[in-house]
Protein backbone atom coordinates (compact mmCIF):
# COMPACT_ATOMS: atom_id res chain seq x y z
CA UNK A 1 0.00 0.00 0.00
CA UNK A 2 1.44 3.37 -0.95
CA UNK A 3 1.90 6.14 1.54
CA UNK A 4 -0.16 9.29 0.73
CA UNK A 5 2.75 11.44 1.93
CA UNK A 6 5.03 9.79 -0.66
CA UNK A 7 2.48 10.57 -3.37
CA UNK A 8 2.30 14.24 -2.28
CA UNK A 9 6.08 14.47 -2.18
CA UNK A 10 6.31 13.05 -5.71
CA UNK A 11 3.72 15.55 -6.96
CA UNK A 12 5.60 18.39 -5.27
CA UNK A 13 8.88 17.25 -6.88
CA UNK A 14 7.25 17.08 -10.33
CA UNK A 15 5.76 20.55 -9.87
CA UNK A 16 9.15 21.87 -8.77
CA UNK A 17 10.86 20.33 -11.83
CA UNK A 18 8.28 21.91 -14.16
CA UNK A 19 8.47 25.33 -12.50
CA UNK A 20 12.27 25.47 -12.27
CA UNK A 21 13.12 23.92 -15.65
CA UNK A 22 15.80 25.99 -17.42
CA UNK A 23 13.69 25.88 -20.61
CA UNK A 24 10.19 27.14 -21.24
CA UNK A 25 7.55 24.50 -20.53
CA UNK A 26 3.92 24.69 -21.55
CA UNK A 27 0.87 22.45 -21.51
CA UNK A 28 -1.57 23.36 -24.26
CA UNK A 29 -5.11 22.33 -25.14
CA UNK A 30 -6.20 23.10 -28.70
CA UNK A 31 -3.11 25.33 -29.00
CA UNK A 32 -4.16 27.43 -26.00
CA UNK A 33 -1.86 27.76 -22.96
CA UNK A 34 -3.29 25.82 -20.05
CA UNK A 35 -0.18 25.84 -17.87
CA UNK A 36 3.31 27.25 -18.27
CA UNK A 37 6.41 27.83 -16.23
CA UNK A 38 8.14 31.12 -15.46
CA UNK A 39 10.91 30.49 -18.00
CA UNK A 40 8.32 30.15 -20.77
CA UNK A 41 6.54 33.36 -19.76
CA UNK A 42 9.76 35.33 -19.25
CA UNK A 43 11.35 34.36 -22.58
CA UNK A 44 8.28 35.72 -24.38
CA UNK A 45 8.11 38.83 -22.15
CA UNK A 46 4.97 37.99 -20.17
CA UNK A 47 3.90 37.09 -16.68
CA UNK A 48 2.50 33.57 -16.30
CA UNK A 49 -1.01 34.84 -15.54
CA UNK A 50 -1.09 36.81 -18.79
CA UNK A 51 -0.60 33.65 -20.85
CA UNK A 52 -2.94 31.22 -19.13
CA UNK A 53 -6.03 30.58 -21.23
CA UNK A 54 -4.56 32.49 -24.18
CA UNK A 55 -3.79 31.09 -27.65
CA UNK A 56 -0.19 30.41 -28.66
CA UNK A 57 -0.70 32.40 -31.91
CA UNK A 58 0.59 35.78 -30.60
CA UNK A 59 3.94 34.12 -29.81
CA UNK A 60 4.53 33.54 -33.55
CA UNK A 61 5.75 36.23 -35.96
CA UNK A 62 2.42 36.03 -37.81
CA UNK A 63 -0.87 34.17 -37.88
CA UNK A 64 0.26 32.56 -41.15
CA UNK A 65 3.30 31.08 -39.39
CA UNK A 66 1.16 29.84 -36.50
CA UNK A 67 -1.11 28.11 -39.02
CA UNK A 68 1.79 26.81 -41.12
CA UNK A 69 3.63 25.27 -38.15
CA UNK A 70 0.40 23.67 -36.99
CA UNK A 71 -0.16 22.21 -40.46
CA UNK A 72 3.40 20.85 -40.50
CA UNK A 73 3.34 19.46 -36.97
CA UNK A 74 -0.12 17.88 -36.87
CA UNK A 75 0.55 14.94 -39.23
CA UNK A 76 3.95 14.28 -37.64
CA UNK A 77 2.41 14.22 -34.16
CA UNK A 78 -0.32 11.87 -35.39
CA UNK A 79 2.32 9.53 -36.77
CA UNK A 80 5.00 9.76 -34.06
CA UNK A 81 3.32 11.39 -31.07
CA UNK A 82 6.08 14.01 -30.97
CA UNK A 83 7.24 16.99 -33.03
CA UNK A 84 10.26 19.26 -32.86
CA UNK A 85 11.89 21.98 -34.93
CA UNK A 86 13.78 25.24 -34.74
CA UNK A 87 11.73 28.29 -35.64
CA UNK A 88 11.55 32.02 -35.20
CA UNK A 89 9.16 33.13 -32.44
CA UNK A 90 8.04 36.59 -31.29
CA UNK A 91 8.42 38.27 -27.93
CA UNK A 92 5.77 40.56 -26.49
CA UNK A 93 7.78 43.61 -27.58
CA UNK A 94 7.82 42.35 -31.19
CA UNK A 95 11.44 41.18 -31.15
CA UNK A 96 12.00 37.95 -33.06
CA UNK A 97 14.18 35.12 -31.76
CA UNK A 98 15.16 31.59 -32.75
CA UNK A 99 13.66 28.88 -30.60
CA UNK A 100 14.05 25.11 -30.43
CA UNK A 101 10.59 23.64 -29.85
CA UNK A 102 9.72 20.05 -28.95
CA UNK A 103 6.33 18.68 -28.03
CA UNK A 104 4.54 15.47 -27.18
CA UNK A 105 0.84 14.75 -27.63
CA UNK A 106 -1.18 13.07 -24.92
CA UNK A 107 -3.30 11.37 -27.62
CA UNK A 108 -1.75 10.79 -31.07
CA UNK A 109 -5.16 10.60 -32.72
CA UNK A 110 -5.90 14.19 -31.57
CA UNK A 111 -2.50 15.80 -30.93
CA UNK A 112 -3.74 19.32 -30.25
CA UNK A 113 -6.29 18.17 -27.65
CA UNK A 114 -3.49 18.16 -25.05
CA UNK A 115 0.25 18.48 -25.58
CA UNK A 116 3.32 19.22 -23.50
CA UNK A 117 5.84 21.62 -25.09
CA UNK A 118 9.40 22.69 -24.44
CA UNK A 119 10.60 26.03 -25.84
CA UNK A 120 14.34 26.69 -25.67
CA UNK A 121 15.52 30.20 -26.55
CA UNK A 122 18.57 29.63 -28.78
CA UNK A 123 19.05 33.27 -29.77
CA UNK A 124 22.48 33.50 -28.12
CA UNK A 125 23.95 31.00 -30.54
CA UNK A 126 21.55 31.80 -33.36
CA UNK A 127 20.55 35.47 -33.35
CA UNK A 128 18.01 36.95 -35.75
CA UNK A 129 20.24 39.48 -37.51
CA UNK A 130 18.32 40.18 -40.71
CA UNK A 131 14.71 41.06 -41.41
CA UNK A 132 13.09 38.20 -43.32
CA UNK A 133 9.73 37.68 -44.98
CA UNK A 134 7.42 34.88 -43.86
CA UNK A 135 8.49 32.71 -46.79
CA UNK A 136 12.19 33.43 -46.20
CA UNK A 137 11.78 32.35 -42.55
CA UNK A 138 10.09 29.14 -43.68
CA UNK A 139 12.86 28.43 -46.21
CA UNK A 140 15.58 29.26 -43.64
CA UNK A 141 13.97 26.93 -41.10
CA UNK A 142 14.29 24.05 -43.57
CA UNK A 143 17.73 24.99 -44.93
CA UNK A 144 19.33 24.70 -41.50
CA UNK A 145 18.04 21.13 -41.19
CA UNK A 146 19.84 20.16 -44.39
CA UNK A 147 16.72 19.88 -46.53
CA UNK A 148 17.17 20.15 -50.30
CA UNK A 149 15.24 22.60 -52.46
CA UNK A 150 13.06 19.75 -53.73
CA UNK A 151 12.29 18.61 -50.18
CA UNK A 152 11.49 22.16 -49.06
CA UNK A 153 9.30 22.71 -52.12
CA UNK A 154 7.35 19.53 -51.38
CA UNK A 155 6.75 20.49 -47.74
CA UNK A 156 5.77 24.10 -48.53
CA UNK A 157 3.76 23.26 -51.65
CA UNK A 158 5.82 25.48 -53.95
CA UNK A 159 8.18 24.82 -56.85
CA UNK A 160 11.90 24.08 -56.35
CA UNK A 161 12.63 27.15 -58.52
CA UNK A 162 10.71 29.32 -56.05
CA UNK A 163 12.74 27.83 -53.19
CA UNK A 164 15.94 28.61 -55.12
CA UNK A 165 14.80 32.21 -55.69
CA UNK A 166 14.16 32.68 -51.96
CA UNK A 167 17.48 31.03 -51.13
CA UNK A 168 19.17 33.49 -53.50
CA UNK A 169 17.54 36.42 -51.68
CA UNK A 170 18.63 34.93 -48.36
CA UNK A 171 22.20 34.64 -49.63
CA UNK A 172 22.11 38.29 -50.67
CA UNK A 173 20.64 39.45 -47.33
CA UNK A 174 23.22 37.47 -45.37
CA UNK A 175 26.04 38.34 -47.77
CA UNK A 176 26.81 34.64 -48.17
CA UNK A 177 28.83 33.45 -51.17
CA UNK A 178 27.94 29.75 -50.81
CA UNK A 179 25.08 27.61 -49.53
CA UNK A 180 27.30 26.40 -46.66
CA UNK A 181 28.12 29.98 -45.69
CA UNK A 182 24.42 30.86 -45.71
CA UNK A 183 23.56 27.95 -43.42
CA UNK A 184 26.42 28.92 -41.10
CA UNK A 185 25.09 32.48 -40.88
CA UNK A 186 21.54 31.28 -40.35
CA UNK A 187 22.61 29.15 -37.41
CA UNK A 188 24.72 31.98 -36.03
CA UNK A 189 28.11 30.46 -36.77
CA UNK A 190 29.48 33.22 -38.98
Secondary structure, DSSP 8 states (H G I E B T S, - for coil): ---HHHHHHHHHHHHHHHHH-SSEEEEEETTEEEEE-HHHHHHHT--HHHHTT-BSGGGBS-HHHHHHHHHHHHHHHHHHSEEEEEEEEE-TTS-EEEEEEEEEES-GGGTTTSEEEEEEE-TTTS---S---HHHHHHHHHHTTT--HHHHHHHHTS-HHHHHHHHHHHHHHTT-SSHHHHHHHHTT--
